Amino acid sequence: MRDSKQTVGRRAVLAGVGTVGALTATVALLPAAEPTNANPAAPLKPERDGAAGYRLTEHVKRYYQTTRV
């Protein structure tokens, strides 16, 4: 004869596995939250070189990285 506690334990495990699977699927479908800037109105101050009007921006830095040998 089977123990009733063992049968209930199996059912609980199977129910838990189903719940975890459903939660995992839900989290996978939710959009990822992006961090927000604390002060979006404040402009970023770019680094300046000696030349007038020249700004060392992220775009320029990426270009410089592509030209390195």
C-alpha positions in Angstrom: 0.0 0.0 0.0 1.3 3.5 -0.9 1.9 6.2 1.6 -0.5 9.1 1.1 2.2 11.7 2.1 4.5 10.5 -0.7 1.7 10.9 -3.3 0.9 14.4 -2.0 4.6 15.3 -2.2 4.9 14.2 -5.8 1.8 16.3 -6.7 3.2 19.3 -4.9 6.5 19.0 -6.8 4.8 18.7 -10.2 2.6 21.7 -9.3 5.7 23.7 -8.3 7.5 22.8 -11.6 4.6 24.0 -13.6 4.4 27.2 -11.6 8.2 27.9 -12.1 7.9 27.2 -15.8 5.0 29.6 -16.2 6.8 32.3 -14.2 10.0 31.8 -16.3 8.0 32.2 -19.5 6.3 35.4 -18.2 9.6 37.0 -17.2 11.1 36.1 -20.6 8.3 37.9 -22.4 8.4 41.1 -20.3 10.5 44.0 -21.8 13.8 44.7 -20.1 13.7 47.8 -18.0 16.4 50.4 -19.0 18.0 52.5 -16.3 16.9 56.1 -16.4 19.1 59.2 -16.2 18.8 60.9 -12.8 18.7 64.4 -14.4 17.7 64.1 -18.1 17.5 67.9 -18.5 21.2 68.5 -17.7 23.3 68.2 -20.9 26.4 66.2 -20.9 29.6 68.3 -21.0 31.8 66.8 -23.8 35.5 66.7 -23.4 37.2 69.4 -25.5 40.5 69.4 -27.4 42.6 72.5 -28.1 41.0 73.1 -31.5 38.0 75.5 -31.6 34.7 73.6 -32.1 36.3 70.1 -31.9 34.5 67.8 -29.4 35.8 64.5 -28.4 32.4 62.6 -28.3 31.7 58.9 -28.0 31.2 58.8 -31.8 34.7 60.2 -32.4 36.2 57.9 -29.8 34.7 54.9 -31.5 36.1 56.0 -34.8 39.6 56.4 -33.3 39.3 52.9 -31.9 38.6 51.5 -35.4 41.7 53.2 -36.8 44.1 51.7 -34.3 46.6 49.2 -35.7 
